[in-house]
């Protein structure tokens, strides 16, 4: 049984003891909670089985292609991949209409998009870039998100986010296959498209904070933020030709992501989606552990104390915010950031009496803060 269910049961027991609710109401609420927990377990099992089926299907496809591949030419191979992808996509859409096997339909559609993307990339072996066949493959690649995304936004909460991620890659294939743009120019164009998409999604979220008209917008927003890290990384090592300094643009993008997430958490109109953003902020804190260490030790070539300052300091700020907003995932992630940074510093300064004293003093301060936090009037 999950921790959330245990928390609900503990609350029901407490309310029953203090006569806030009667025994019959408490029993009914317990039964409803158990039923919902069982439904959640069934959904998880469905995703696991669907994922396993997807892997088995990919294995079967690999075996088939291994048998038929030597018999086909380059163009026929690309066409075969495309036809298989279209068949999987249509099957996934058909299953989605029934609303019963949604995890299966999502995974089938995502696998189909990946296979279709593979077909367009592989087609370069048969038709070179900016040739008639290459332009046709590029235009078809660009048409995929244009045709499929509007339907997904009308019918699904999950698939628009998947289409957004694939749309950027399909656009990259179009730019590579059908235009004479250089790789750097293509990256700049992709950056611009992502920025426009992000601004659009922010506007949608502000106009529909409860997700009643556009329930897919929050998932798509998170996908756009995540895609930003990939594109910023390509921009840093591509057009900017940065080396260790490539982490700096990623740090700035992470800061933008944190600001947008915190802004969303502070919006009371988001309702239950606020907790979801809290989990997203926790992931961003964990990501800062990696970025912070790399920034301090590789880009700045600083001492261990600088890593403690950046990573541990970020953890402290995250803890203060998470504690004020009662966001448990953020509190846990902030503790991880602080402990990892202090552990690293202790290992680097092992054998120094000053390090032992500093770690002991830090532990004492944390115990004192823990006691103060637990007081009702704190």
Buried (B, 14 or more C-beta within 10 A) or exposed (E): EEEEBEEBBEEBEEBBEEEEBEEEEBEEBBEEBBEEBEEEEEEEEBBEEBEEBBEEBEEEBEEEBEEEEEEEEEBEBBBBBBEBBBEBBEBBBEBBEEEEBBBBBBBBBBBBBBBBBBBBBBBBEBBEBEBEBBBBBBEBBBEBBEEBBEEBBEBBBBBBBBBBBBBBBBBBBBBBBBBEEEEBEBBBBBBEBBEEBBEBBBEBBEEBBEBEEBBBBBBBBBBBBBBBBBBBBBBBBBBBEBEEBBBBBBBEBBEBBBEBBBEBBEBEEBEEBBBBBBBBBBBBBBBBBEBBBBBBBBBBEBBBEBBBBBBBBBBBBBBEBBBEBEBBBBBBBBBBBBEBBBEBBBEBBEEEEEBEEBBEEBEEEBEEEEEEEEEEEE
